[in-house]
Amino acid sequence: MRSYVPIAAGAVTLALGVGGFIGAPYALASDATLSVDGQATTVRVFNDTVGTVLKENGISVGEHDVVAPALDTAVT
């Protein structure tokens, strides 16, 4: 009679590894408040810069717009 324990253990290890690989980016994400023209919105960010967050949310910065903190500032 063959033993299925090594196969089952391998399947469990594979499932946990794939789950961790897929779930890891979501664990690194955080919520940030994005305020544009007085309207605040909560957005999900993944170690981005202010400029990236704006771009990903469809916000373009014009020549006379004020952005604080600066576009190249890391979102922490």
N, C-alpha and C positions, 0 to 999 in steps of 0.2 A: 504494500500500500504506500502511495506517495504522500509526502508531507506537503501541505499547502501553506504552512506557516511562513516560509521565506517569501512566497509569492504575495501573500496577504500583507506582510510587513513591508515589502517593497511598494505595493500599491498605496498603502497608508503614507509612507514617506514621500512618494511622488505627489500625492494629493496635497499634503501639507506644504511641500515645497512650491507647488504651483499656486496654491492659495496665498502663501506669503509673498510670492513674486507679484501677483496681481494686486494684493491688498496693500503692499508697502507704500505706493504713492499716495494713497488716501490717508494713510497714517501720518504722512509728512505734510499734508494740507492743513490749512487753518482758515478761519473766517476773518475777513477784514471789512471795515466799513468804508464804502466809497461814497463820497459826497460831491455831487456835481450840481452847480446852480442851486444849492440849498436843499437838494433832494438826496437823502441818505439811502443807500442800498447796501445790504450785506452780500458780499461776494466770496467765493472760495478761491484761495490762492495757493500756489505750489512753489514756494521759495522764489518768487518772482521779484521783479523791480516794479516801481510805480508805473513806469512807461508801459511795461508788458501788461500789467493789470488793466490799464486804460485801454490799450489796443485790443485785448481779449474781450473787453466789454463794449466794443464798438464806439469808443470815445476818441475822437481825434482832437489833438491840441493845436490851437491856432496861434498865430504870431503874438496876439495880445492877451492870450490866456495866462492865468497865474496858476501854477501847479506847486503845491507844497505837500510833502517834501518833493525834492527835485526828481525828475524822471528816472535818473539812474540810481536812485536810492533803493536799497534792498528792503522788501517788505518783511518785517520781523514780527 
